[in-house]
């Protein structure tokens, strides 16, 4: 008897939650069908219905990581009844701050992201999907940079796409340093370094 759609979706949600718990506590290197099954108190046979291979499991984990990142609170999102989201250079700054490991959730999310790089690079299809995720992030940063140029807050002489690519490269490099040396790069220093970088962009 085929499970009802509602039951299937509920079980898939349960599987996704177990995948996330393994990722958040042990990282990608520990992500196996056996580990997820143990987290659920289920058999690996049940999981093969959803993930016929380790690659399928990792692909799902990367999609889940991306979705969790998109769903977490953002500085660019307008609050109900609150002030409108920032514009121009302030919008670019907010988007970049959202990437940095400034608090517990930010550090946990970035730890998983950094751990995902090696896994994604080992497979061309996974690497392509990861590249598309970073390209999507650059498109947002490009919109922010173009908005800042429109307001005269950033020089108009450089393409917004180039400014966005440089800003993404800067902030991802800062993520790596902050993850490996958190005592040297607390939230206050990360923010100060970002502000210095943006001031340099604004000065042309």
QUINOR-V761309 format. One record per backbone hydrogen bond with DSSP energy under -0.5 kcal/mol. CO is the residue of the C=O (numbers start at 1). NH is the residue of the N-H. If there is no record, write none. Layout:
BEGIN
CO,NH  CO,NH
END
This chain:
BEGIN
4,8  5,9  6,10  7,11  8,12  9,13  10,14  11,15  12,16  13,17  14,18  15,19  16,20  17,21  18,22  19,23  20,24  21,25  22,26  22,27  23,27  27,30  28,31  30,32  32,36  33,37  34,38  35,39  36,40  37,41  37,42  43,46  43,47  44,48  46,49  47,50  47,51  53,57  54,58  55,59  56,60  57,61  58,62  59,63  60,64  61,65  62,66  63,67  64,68  65,69  66,70  67,71  68,72  74,77  79,82  83,79  87,90  87,91  88,92  89,93  90,94  91,95  92,96  93,97  94,98  96,99  96,100  100,102  103,107  104,108  105,109  106,110  107,111  108,112  109,113  110,114  111,115  112,116  113,116  113,117  114,117  114,118  115,119  116,120  117,121  118,122  120,123  120,127  123,127  124,128  125,129  126,130  127,131  128,132  129,133  130,134  131,135  132,136  133,137  134,138  135,139  136,140  137,141  138,142  139,143  140,144  141,145  142,146  143,147  144,148  145,149  146,150  147,151  148,153  148,154  149,152  155,158  159,163  160,164  161,165  162,166  163,167  164,168  165,169  166,170  167,171  168,172  169,173  170,174  171,175  172,176  173,177  174,178  175,179  176,180  177,181  181,184  181,185  186,190  187,191  188,192  189,193  190,194  191,195  192,196  193,197  194,198  195,199  196,200  197,201  198,202  199,203  201,155  201,204
END
